[in-house]
Amino acid sequence: MSSQASHISVGALSAIFDGTKPQIHEPVVQCVQVKPLPPQANNQERYRVVFSDISNYVQTMLAIQANHFVTDGLLRKGCFVRLKQFQANSVKGKKILIILDLEVLKELGEAEKIGEPKPLESKSEEDEKPQPTTISSNGFYGAKAQNALPQTSSRTQQSRPAQSSAPATIYPIEAISPYAHKWTIKARCTSKSAIKTWHGRSGDGTLFSVNLLDDSGEIRATGFNEQCSALYDLFQEGGVYYISSPCRVQIAKKQFTNLNNDYELTFERDTLVEKAEEQNDVPQVRFNFITIGDLQSVDKDTTIDVIGVLKDVGETTQIVSKMTKKPYDKRELTLVDNTGFSVRLTIWGTTAMNFGALPESVVAFKGVKVSDFGGKSLSLLSSGSVTIDPDIEEAHRLKGWYDAQGRGESFASHAPSAGSVSSGRDQFKTIAQIREEYLGQSEEPVYFSLRATVVYIKQDTLCYPACLSEGCNKKVTELDPGQWRCERCDKTHPRAEYRYIMLLSVSDHTGQLYLNCFDDVGRLMMGTSADQLMELQQTDDKAVGDFIQSATCRTWTFRCRAKTDHFGDQQRIRYQVSYANPVNYSEEASRLADMIDSYVVA
């Protein structure tokens, strides 16, 4: 055995998932593969890493805070690492680790894969059952480690069974996903909404939401109806709580939250919420500030955090919503900072009515939406929060600047940017902007223009047989040769008319996107009707492939509609092409020239 192999903790990976085996503190393993994962909804890089202990290998995923080991070039194939903090789980018979912290052992160098490790797989149905896991600052102590939750002073829903010997499962928020089971998080409630009433076909109901924070990240949780009544008074902003599954984990609805998390929680009937006695071992509100001077480069509808000195406090006024006809209280504030700029920020509802900060206070806002109507302005979201004179470095720095020189300075506001007064239907977007701005995740459809090149056309769903009845266009079924049945019209036709229903992959300099096209756009792009193409295919098998090849690698200006579609419990954004035009290079040059002029400082 080589000197490098002698440092590896042989058998440690198997012991991690079997509490009956001796646990190895901070095991040393070899990295045998590093691979980036597909881009996430929040565009955050993630990495999959395979580690070996000579006997076995296991798939792992790096937590976001550990990404720097890859990006800095430390964690590479063949290197040796010490696993310092991690969380284990079993998903459909596969063992998975989430790595929260590690140490690359540079002194051991690198080597080819040592030994012939075998995959860690569940060997029985019992093994495939999700097991509670525990993490600590020193590492993992096994699925049956004795690490019970501290006693708490307040409980709701149901008590923890006294006869249960299973340990509590302490998960970092970042590790929560639909594949995690039997977990408990310890988190601070950083924001609690008011109780809201919703109306649907099945009746009316109530709901409220809280934002939860721990060292690893944040997540939104919502309680409906009975859970709203049971949990609303228990949650207090600033309090620390244990929340234990069962609790539904689902894809986050980005139109309702400003948190950087792909998932959100829904409290269920048996969800256990307990107030923690120890309230100081969880971080307070976490901010990611944008300076007021940098707002000019922030896109419309982006959610940000901002801090500034309160220059002016307006009176509370009331407006009536055009859609709901309900009155809303609002108050306008003016913030300034040491970049020399000011911005108008609007707060709403009870926050506006109860706002008591005095001018010249330093105020931090978490979760404000950027608008570019008449210049840059901000609006506090219902899930956002306000902190007056926070005890943080940025606040102390701003207070010192304002007392020393800022009080006597004059401040500029952001002028309207080029195109800010145009309709949302006329906005050109890059593919990166479409994803970063989550276009289509709001309640209403979003329209935009896109200039992109067709790189792929899906052939097996290129078109479909449609009904011949005028205005129908529904898919028909061939009963017998010469008999096509339309269930909608309740008619049988002698033939079908084929219509395009194309799925395109398009690309620009920022990324790739799938678009859905119907018959009129398909005719334009393919240069022939679907009916003629299917007829031609009867005599020439290569006809469809030739037409598809001629339609790819062509650049178009697409007018698109983005809207969220629901399929059972799943949802996805569908990008539908309304119409397409070949690129008019004269108009495109003029548009680009106007964009350049808008950035020229007079």
Secondary structure per residue as TSV (DSSP state, phi and psi in degrees):
chain	resnum	aa	ss	phi	psi
A	1	M	-	360.0	133.4
A	2	S	-	-68.2	164.0
A	3	S	T	-63.8	-32.9
A	4	Q	T	-67.2	-43.2
A	5	A	G	-64.6	-29.8
A	6	S	G	-66.9	-17.8
A	7	H	G	-86.5	-15.3
A	8	I	S	-73.9	139.8
A	9	S	-	-84.4	83.1
A	10	V	T	-61.2	130.5
A	11	G	T	84.7	-0.8
A	12	A	H	-67.0	-37.5
A	13	L	H	-66.4	-40.4
A	14	S	H	-64.5	-38.9
A	15	A	H	-66.7	-30.2
A	16	I	H	-57.4	-36.4
A	17	F	T	-98.5	7.1
A	18	D	-	-136.2	101.2
A	19	G	T	-66.5	-10.6
A	20	T	T	-81.7	-13.4
A	21	K	S	-93.3	153.3
A	22	P	-	-61.9	132.7
A	23	Q	-	-88.1	140.0
A	24	I	-	-102.1	120.0
A	25	H	S	-70.7	123.5
A	26	E	S	48.7	68.1
A	27	P	-	-65.2	150.8
A	28	V	E	-102.1	129.5
A	29	V	E	-136.8	169.7
A	30	Q	E	-107.4	137.7
A	31	C	E	-83.3	121.2
A	32	V	E	-111.5	-7.1
A	33	Q	E	-163.5	139.8
A	34	V	E	-130.2	125.9
A	35	K	E	-142.9	129.6
A	36	P	E	-70.8	143.2
A	37	L	-	-85.3	159.1
A	38	P	-	-56.6	150.1
A	39	P	-	-55.2	139.2
A	40	Q	-	-86.4	172.9
A	41	A	T	-60.2	-31.8
A	42	N	T	-94.0	12.2
A	43	N	-	63.6	21.5
A	44	Q	-	-89.3	130.8
A	45	E	-	-67.4	138.5
A	46	R	-	-134.5	152.6
A	47	Y	E	-130.2	139.7
A	48	R	E	-102.3	131.4
A	49	V	E	-128.2	137.8
A	50	V	E	-106.5	125.1
A	51	F	E	-113.5	147.4
A	52	S	E	-126.8	141.4
A	53	D	-	-114.0	27.8
A	54	I	S	77.8	-46.5
A	55	S	S	-76.2	-42.9
A	56	N	E	-138.1	162.2
A	57	Y	E	-127.2	155.8
A	58	V	E	-140.9	142.0
A	59	Q	E	-76.4	136.6
A	60	T	E	-134.9	161.7
A	61	M	E	-126.8	131.1
A	62	L	E	-75.1	134.2
A	63	A	-	-66.4	155.9
A	64	I	G	-57.0	-38.8
A	65	Q	G	-69.1	-10.5
A	66	A	G	-101.6	2.1
A	67	N	T	-57.7	-30.7
A	68	H	H	-63.2	-22.9
A	69	F	H	-63.6	-32.3
A	70	V	H	-82.5	-49.6
A	71	T	H	-65.6	-27.0
A	72	D	T	-84.0	-1.9
A	73	G	T	79.9	13.7
A	74	L	-	-83.6	-45.1
A	75	L	S	-88.6	105.7
A	76	R	-	-133.2	163.4
A	77	K	T	-58.3	128.9
A	78	G	T	97.4	-12.3
A	79	C	B	-80.5	169.7
A	80	F	E	-116.7	138.3
A	81	V	E	-134.9	157.4
A	82	R	E	-107.8	121.3
A	83	L	E	-81.5	112.4
A	84	K	E	-98.0	-33.8
A	85	Q	E	-151.1	127.7
A	86	F	E	-160.2	166.9
A	87	Q	E	-132.9	136.1
A	88	A	E	-110.8	151.6
A	89	N	E	-156.0	163.1
A	90	S	E	-125.6	121.7
A	91	V	E	-125.4	114.0
A	92	K	T	51.3	44.6
A	93	G	T	84.5	-2.6
A	94	K	E	-105.4	135.7
A	95	K	E	-86.4	132.7
A	96	I	E	-133.7	138.8
A	97	L	E	-116.4	140.2
A	98	I	E	-106.2	117.3
A	99	I	E	-90.5	117.6
A	100	L	E	-95.0	-33.2
A	101	D	E	-156.0	144.9
A	102	L	E	-151.9	172.6
A	103	E	E	-133.5	123.8
A	104	V	E	-82.5	123.8
A	105	L	-	-88.2	85.5
A	106	K	G	-61.2	-31.7
A	107	E	G	-66.1	-18.9
A	108	L	G	-88.1	-8.9
A	109	G	-	68.7	-148.7
A	110	E	B	-133.1	160.8
A	111	A	-	-158.6	161.8
A	112	E	S	-64.0	162.0
A	113	K	-	-54.7	128.0
A	114	I	-	-91.2	127.9
A	115	G	S	74.4	-169.7
A	116	E	-	-125.2	71.2
A	117	P	-	-63.8	147.5
A	118	K	E	-103.7	153.3
A	119	P	E	-67.9	146.5
A	120	L	-	-83.6	108.0
A	121	E	B	-125.6	148.1
A	122	S	-	-66.7	139.3
A	123	K	-	-105.6	-5.1
A	124	S	S	-153.6	166.3
A	125	E	H	-61.1	-33.9
A	126	E	H	-64.3	-39.1
A	127	D	H	-66.2	-29.8
A	128	E	H	-77.9	-11.4
A	129	K	S	-69.4	133.3
A	130	P	-	-59.0	130.1
A	131	Q	-	-106.8	142.0
A	132	P	-	-64.1	138.1
A	133	T	-	-124.5	159.8
A	134	T	-	-133.5	137.9
A	135	I	E	-120.9	155.2
A	136	S	E	-146.4	175.6
A	137	S	T	-65.8	-19.3
A	138	N	T	-100.5	-7.6
A	139	G	E	130.9	-166.7
A	140	F	E	-98.0	133.3
A	141	Y	-	-112.1	16.1
A	142	G	-	98.7	156.5
A	143	A	T	-65.9	-20.1
A	144	K	T	-115.0	24.1
A	145	A	-	-67.8	145.6
A	146	Q	-	-87.2	96.3
A	147	N	-	-140.0	61.2
A	148	A	-	-70.2	153.6
A	149	L	-	-66.9	146.8
A	150	P	-	-63.4	155.3
A	151	Q	-	-66.5	144.7
A	152	T	-	-118.2	161.5
A	153	S	S	-95.5	-10.2
A	154	S	E	-144.8	137.4
A	155	R	E	-134.3	156.8
A	156	T	E	-146.7	169.9
A	157	Q	S	68.4	-72.1
A	158	Q	S	-156.6	157.5
A	159	S	-	-85.0	154.6
A	160	R	-	-68.3	127.6
A	161	P	-	-58.4	130.2
A	162	A	T	-68.1	-30.4
A	163	Q	T	-82.6	-8.4
A	164	S	-	-74.0	129.4
A	165	S	-	-100.3	-1.9
A	166	A	-	-69.0	138.0
A	167	P	-	-74.4	156.4
A	168	A	-	-69.5	148.4
A	169	T	-	-104.3	113.5
A	170	I	B	-97.8	109.8
A	171	Y	-	-106.2	146.2
A	172	P	-	-74.9	146.5
A	173	I	G	-57.0	-37.6
A	174	E	G	-61.5	-25.6
A	175	A	G	-83.4	-10.3
A	176	I	-	-70.3	130.4
A	177	S	-	-152.9	171.9
A	178	P	T	-61.2	-14.0
A	179	Y	T	-93.3	-7.7
A	180	A	-	-88.4	141.9
A	181	H	-	-132.9	156.2
A	182	K	S	46.6	59.3
A	183	W	-	-115.0	160.8
A	184	T	E	-134.8	131.7
A	185	I	E	-109.1	151.3
A	186	K	E	-115.2	114.7
A	187	A	E	-144.0	154.9
A	188	R	E	-95.3	136.1
A	189	C	E	-81.1	107.2
A	190	T	E	-93.0	-15.9
A	191	S	E	-157.7	138.9
A	192	K	E	-132.8	126.5
A	193	S	-	-79.6	166.1
A	194	A	-	-73.6	160.3
A	195	I	-	-70.9	129.6
A	196	K	E	-115.1	153.0
A	197	T	E	-107.8	134.7
A	198	W	E	-121.3	154.7
A	199	H	E	-126.9	132.6
A	200	G	E	-144.3	178.9
A	201	R	T	-63.9	-31.8
A	202	S	T	-87.8	0.0
A	203	G	E	131.8	-169.9
A	204	D	E	-103.6	165.0
A	205	G	E	-165.5	177.3
A	206	T	E	-125.6	158.4
A	207	L	E	-155.4	159.5
A	208	F	E	-148.5	161.6
A	209	S	E	-133.4	151.4
A	210	V	E	-131.1	149.8
A	211	N	E	-100.6	130.6
A	212	L	E	-116.6	138.6
A	213	L	E	-133.3	135.9
A	214	D	-	-136.5	-167.8
A	215	D	S	-63.7	-26.2
A	216	S	S	-92.9	-22.4
A	217	G	-	167.2	-165.1
A	218	E	E	-129.9	155.7
A	219	I	E	-152.1	149.6
A	220	R	E	-96.7	141.3
A	221	A	E	-132.1	140.8
A	222	T	E	-128.1	139.5
A	223	G	E	-117.8	132.9
A	224	F	E	-111.8	144.0
A	225	N	T	48.1	-108.0
A	226	E	H	-60.5	-39.9
A	227	Q	H	-68.4	-32.3
A	228	C	H	-63.2	-46.0
A	229	S	H	-66.2	-38.9
A	230	A	H	-76.3	-32.7
A	231	L	H	-107.7	-17.0
A	232	Y	T	-59.8	-47.5
A	233	D	T	-72.2	-24.3
A	234	L	T	-69.2	-43.8
A	235	F	-	-73.6	127.4
A	236	Q	-	-127.4	138.0
A	237	E	T	-59.5	130.9
A	238	G	T	95.9	-15.7
A	239	G	-	-79.0	156.0
A	240	V	E	-110.4	135.6
A	241	Y	E	-138.1	152.6
A	242	Y	E	-95.8	127.5
A	243	I	E	-121.3	124.0
A	244	S	E	-119.3	141.3
A	245	S	S	-64.5	158.6
A	246	P	S	-74.1	135.4
A	247	C	E	-155.6	126.7
A	248	R	E	-69.4	133.1
A	249	V	E	-112.8	125.8
A	250	Q	E	-143.4	169.5
A	251	I	E	-63.1	134.4
A	252	A	-	-68.7	137.7
A	253	K	-	-89.0	99.6
A	254	K	G	-64.7	-19.4
A	255	Q	G	-73.2	-13.1
A	256	F	G	-112.4	-0.4
A	257	T	-	-144.3	150.0
A	258	N	-	-108.5	10.7
A	259	L	-	-84.1	148.4
A	260	N	S	-87.9	73.5
A	261	N	-	-149.6	134.1
A	262	D	S	-74.9	-12.8
A	263	Y	E	-123.7	163.7
A	264	E	E	-144.3	164.5
A	265	L	E	-110.8	151.2
A	266	T	E	-127.0	121.4
A	267	F	E	-65.0	137.5
A	268	E	-	-113.2	177.0
A	269	R	T	-59.6	-36.1
A	270	D	T	-100.6	9.1
A	271	T	-	-63.6	134.0
A	272	L	E	-104.2	124.5
A	273	V	E	-122.8	124.7
A	274	E	E	-133.0	136.2
A	275	K	E	-77.8	132.3
A	276	A	-	-82.5	141.8
A	277	E	S	-70.1	-40.4
A	278	E	-	-86.2	113.9
A	279	Q	-	-106.6	-1.3
A	280	N	S	-108.8	-0.9
A	281	D	S	-97.6	12.8
A	282	V	S	-120.4	135.9
A	283	P	-	-62.2	157.8
A	284	Q	-	-80.5	-163.6
A	285	V	-	-58.9	136.2
A	286	R	-	-105.9	129.7
A	287	F	-	-113.4	153.9
A	288	N	-	-133.6	82.4
A	289	F	B	-74.7	143.8
A	290	I	-	-110.8	130.0
A	291	T	-	-69.9	156.3
A	292	I	G	-64.5	-34.9
A	293	G	G	-64.5	-27.9
A	294	D	G	-85.8	-1.5
A	295	L	G	-63.2	-26.3
A	296	Q	G	-60.1	-29.8
A	297	S	G	-94.0	2.9
A	298	V	S	-92.5	130.5
A	299	D	-	-69.4	150.7
A	300	K	T	-56.1	142.0
A	301	D	T	73.5	5.2
A	302	T	-	-72.5	142.6
A	303	T	E	-99.3	128.0
A	304	I	E	-137.3	175.4
A	305	D	E	-112.8	144.4
A	306	V	E	-143.4	149.0
A	307	I	E	-134.2	143.3
A	308	G	E	-167.1	173.0
A	309	V	E	-88.6	132.5
A	310	L	E	-75.6	107.4
A	311	K	E	-87.1	-35.1
A	312	D	E	-151.0	142.7
A	313	V	E	-122.0	116.9
A	314	G	-	-81.9	169.2
A	315	E	-	-78.0	156.8
A	316	T	-	-74.4	129.6
A	317	T	E	-124.6	177.1
A	318	Q	E	-134.8	135.4
A	319	I	E	-123.4	160.0
A	320	V	E	-112.9	125.5
A	321	S	-	-66.7	133.1
A	322	K	T	-67.6	-29.3
A	323	M	T	-84.6	-48.8
A	324	T	T	-95.6	-13.2
A	325	K	-	63.2	16.9
A	326	K	-	-95.9	147.6
A	327	P	E	-81.2	145.1
A	328	Y	E	-131.2	133.1
A	329	D	E	-82.8	141.3
A	330	K	E	-143.9	155.7
A	331	R	E	-143.9	135.7
A	332	E	E	-103.3	132.1
A	333	L	E	-116.7	155.6
A	334	T	E	-119.5	123.5
A	335	L	E	-110.7	146.4
A	336	V	E	-133.8	158.6
A	337	D	-	-146.9	-174.7
A	338	N	T	-78.5	9.0
A	339	T	T	-85.2	-6.7
A	340	G	S	88.1	10.4
A	341	F	E	-115.8	156.1
A	342	S	E	-121.9	160.4
A	343	V	E	-148.2	147.5
A	344	R	E	-90.5	131.2
A	345	L	E	-127.6	127.8
A	346	T	E	-104.6	132.1
A	347	I	E	-115.5	158.0
A	348	W	E	-131.6	162.7
A	349	G	H	58.1	-138.1
A	350	T	H	-65.1	-28.9
A	351	T	H	-62.1	-41.4
A	352	A	H	-68.0	-41.7
A	353	M	H	-67.4	-37.2
A	354	N	H	-97.3	3.6
A	355	F	-	-64.9	123.3
A	356	G	-	-125.1	10.9
A	357	A	-	-70.2	140.9
A	358	L	-	-89.0	152.5
A	359	P	T	-53.1	145.9
A	360	E	T	78.5	5.3
A	361	S	-	-77.1	153.2
A	362	V	E	-93.1	126.6
A	363	V	E	-127.4	132.1
A	364	A	E	-108.0	133.0
A	365	F	E	-117.9	128.7
A	366	K	E	-110.7	123.5
A	367	G	E	85.5	63.6
A	368	V	E	-116.4	145.4
A	369	K	E	-99.2	136.8
A	370	V	E	-90.2	132.0
A	371	S	E	-121.0	151.6
A	372	D	-	-120.5	20.6
A	373	F	T	-76.1	114.9
A	374	G	T	68.7	29.8
A	375	G	S	101.9	170.5
A	376	K	-	-70.5	134.3
A	377	S	E	-145.4	167.2
A	378	L	E	-128.7	153.0
A	379	S	E	-140.7	128.9
A	380	L	E	-75.4	125.7
A	381	L	E	-73.7	160.4
A	382	S	E	-65.3	-25.2
A	383	S	E	-88.7	-0.9
A	384	G	E	-82.0	178.3
A	385	S	E	-144.6	160.1
A	386	V	E	-124.4	131.1
A	387	T	E	-126.3	120.2
A	388	I	E	-94.5	130.3
A	389	D	S	46.9	58.8
A	390	P	-	-67.3	149.5
A	391	D	S	-88.8	68.4
A	392	I	S	-133.2	161.9
A	393	E	H	-59.9	-42.7
A	394	E	H	-62.0	-37.5
A	395	A	H	-68.7	-42.9
A	396	H	H	-63.8	-38.3
A	397	R	H	-65.8	-42.9
A	398	L	H	-65.1	-40.5
A	399	K	H	-62.4	-43.3
A	400	G	H	-63.8	-42.1
A	401	W	H	-63.1	-44.6
A	402	Y	H	-66.6	-41.7
A	403	D	H	-66.2	-33.3
A	404	A	H	-80.6	-41.8
A	405	Q	T	-147.0	-25.3
A	406	G	G	-65.1	-28.8
A	407	R	G	-60.6	-31.3
A	408	G	G	-98.3	2.2
A	409	E	-	-84.8	160.2
A	410	S	-	-104.4	152.8
A	411	F	-	-127.3	144.1
A	412	A	E	-98.8	148.8
A	413	S	E	-102.1	159.5
A	414	H	-	-77.3	126.4
A	415	A	-	-73.3	156.4
A	416	P	-	-58.9	137.2
A	417	S	-	-84.2	158.4
A	418	A	T	-59.6	132.3
A	419	G	T	86.0	-3.1
A	420	S	T	-72.1	-19.9
A	421	V	T	-93.7	-2.5
A	422	S	S	-77.8	160.0
A	423	S	-	-68.3	149.5
A	424	G	G	-60.5	-21.6
A	425	R	G	-73.5	-15.8
A	426	D	G	-103.6	6.0
A	427	Q	-	-82.4	128.2
A	428	F	B	-83.5	137.3
A	429	K	-	-129.6	147.2
A	430	T	-	-85.3	165.3
A	431	I	H	-64.4	-36.4
A	432	A	H	-62.1	-41.5
A	433	Q	H	-65.5	-38.0
A	434	I	H	-59.5	-42.3
A	435	R	H	-75.6	-44.7
A	436	E	H	-65.5	-32.3
A	437	E	T	-91.5	2.3
A	438	Y	T	50.9	44.2
A	439	L	T	-60.6	130.7
A	440	G	T	100.9	-6.5
A	441	Q	-	-93.7	0.7
A	442	S	S	-83.7	174.5
A	443	E	S	-69.1	-28.7
A	444	E	S	-103.4	150.8
A	445	P	-	-64.8	150.5
A	446	V	E	-116.9	136.1
A	447	Y	E	-110.7	141.8
A	448	F	E	-157.4	165.0
A	449	S	E	-109.6	148.3
A	450	L	E	-143.5	130.4
A	451	R	E	-104.2	115.5
A	452	A	E	-152.1	165.0
A	453	T	E	-108.2	134.3
A	454	V	E	-73.3	121.7
A	455	V	E	-112.7	-14.8
A	456	Y	E	-160.6	139.7
A	457	I	E	-126.3	123.2
A	458	K	-	-72.5	120.7
A	459	Q	S	-84.4	-34.4
A	460	D	T	-73.0	-13.3
A	461	T	T	-126.1	42.3
A	462	L	S	-71.0	-38.2
A	463	C	E	-154.4	176.4
A	464	Y	E	-145.8	155.4
A	465	P	E	-78.3	124.0
A	466	A	E	-113.7	160.2
A	467	C	-	-68.6	144.9
A	468	L	-	-82.4	-15.3
A	469	S	S	-61.8	138.6
A	470	E	T	-62.4	128.1
A	471	G	T	81.1	1.2
A	472	C	T	-88.1	-69.3
A	473	N	-	64.8	13.2
A	474	K	-	-77.9	156.5
A	475	K	B	-68.0	138.2
A	476	V	-	-113.3	159.6
A	477	T	E	-115.0	133.2
A	478	E	E	-82.6	114.6
A	479	L	E	-83.2	-52.0
A	480	D	E	-142.7	164.9
A	481	P	T	-52.9	124.2
A	482	G	T	84.1	9.6
A	483	Q	E	-133.5	108.0
A	484	W	E	-116.3	120.7
A	485	R	E	-100.0	128.3
A	486	C	E	-108.2	114.2
A	487	E	T	-70.5	-30.1
A	488	R	T	-68.3	-46.8
A	489	C	T	-85.1	-13.6
A	490	D	T	58.1	45.0
A	491	K	E	-133.5	156.4
A	492	T	E	-115.6	127.6
A	493	H	E	-110.7	154.1
A	494	P	S	-72.4	-19.4
A	495	R	S	-153.9	173.0
A	496	A	-	-115.5	155.6
A	497	E	E	-106.4	118.1
A	498	Y	E	-76.7	137.5
A	499	R	E	-130.0	145.8
A	500	Y	E	-72.0	142.0
A	501	I	-	-144.0	71.6
A	502	M	E	-86.6	142.7
A	503	L	E	-111.6	117.5
A	504	L	E	-108.8	146.5
A	505	S	E	-107.2	120.4
A	506	V	E	-118.5	158.0
A	507	S	E	-142.5	144.1
A	508	D	E	-128.0	-166.4
A	509	H	T	-72.3	-6.1
A	510	T	T	-111.3	-10.5
A	511	G	E	163.5	-165.7
A	512	Q	E	-130.5	147.6
A	513	L	E	-149.4	146.0
A	514	Y	E	-96.8	133.5
A	515	L	E	-122.6	145.5
A	516	N	E	-102.8	133.2
A	517	C	E	-126.7	145.7
A	518	F	-	-104.4	-167.7
A	519	D	H	-62.3	-43.8
A	520	D	H	-65.7	-40.4
A	521	V	H	-69.1	-39.3
A	522	G	H	-60.9	-42.2
A	523	R	H	-59.6	-42.2
A	524	L	H	-65.2	-43.4
A	525	M	H	-77.2	-36.4
A	526	M	H	-86.4	-20.3
A	527	G	S	80.3	8.8
A	528	T	S	-159.2	165.2
A	529	S	-	-80.2	158.2
A	530	A	H	-65.3	-35.2
A	531	D	H	-62.0	-46.2
A	532	Q	H	-65.9	-36.0
A	533	L	H	-67.1	-42.3
A	534	M	H	-67.7	-34.4
A	535	E	H	-67.9	-39.6
A	536	L	H	-66.7	-32.1
A	537	Q	H	-64.8	-25.0
A	538	Q	T	-63.8	-29.1
A	539	T	T	-107.3	-14.6
A	540	D	-	-140.3	105.4
A	541	D	T	-63.0	-26.5
A	542	K	T	-89.6	0.6
A	543	A	H	-60.2	-48.1
A	544	V	H	-61.6	-45.3
A	545	G	H	-60.4	-39.5
A	546	D	H	-65.4	-41.3
A	547	F	H	-66.7	-40.2
A	548	I	H	-64.6	-41.1
A	549	Q	H	-63.0	-38.9
A	550	S	H	-70.9	-23.6
A	551	A	H	-86.2	-17.2
A	552	T	T	-83.3	164.4
A	553	C	T	63.1	24.5
A	554	R	-	-111.6	141.1
A	555	T	E	-100.7	134.9
A	556	W	E	-132.5	159.5
A	557	T	E	-100.9	113.8
A	558	F	E	-101.5	137.7
A	559	R	E	-100.3	122.2
A	560	C	E	-124.6	156.8
A	561	R	E	-124.4	123.7
A	562	A	E	-106.9	129.0
A	563	K	E	-152.7	142.7
A	564	T	E	-80.1	127.9
A	565	D	E	-104.4	148.7
A	566	H	E	-116.0	130.5
A	567	F	E	-126.4	95.6
A	568	G	T	64.6	-123.8
A	569	D	T	-88.6	-3.9
A	570	Q	E	-98.3	153.5
A	571	Q	E	-139.0	148.5
A	572	R	E	-149.8	158.6
A	573	I	E	-90.4	130.6
A	574	R	E	-107.8	125.1
A	575	Y	E	-105.0	109.9
A	576	Q	E	-108.9	132.0
A	577	V	E	-83.2	122.1
A	578	S	E	-80.1	-44.9
A	579	Y	E	-160.5	164.5
A	580	A	E	-137.5	147.2
A	581	N	E	-134.6	144.9
A	582	P	E	-60.0	152.0
A	583	V	-	-66.6	126.0
A	584	N	-	-91.1	102.5
A	585	Y	H	-68.2	-26.5
A	586	S	H	-67.9	-46.9
A	587	E	H	-65.9	-38.0
A	588	E	H	-65.0	-38.8
A	589	A	H	-64.7	-39.5
A	590	S	H	-66.1	-38.9
A	591	R	H	-64.5	-42.9
A	592	L	H	-66.1	-37.0
A	593	A	H	-64.3	-39.8
A	594	D	H	-63.9	-38.7
A	595	M	H	-63.4	-42.4
A	596	I	H	-63.1	-43.3
A	597	D	H	-62.0	-32.3
A	598	S	H	-69.2	-19.6
A	599	Y	T	-98.6	-3.0
A	600	V	-	-77.9	124.7
A	601	V	-	-85.5	123.3
A	602	A	-	-66.9	360.0
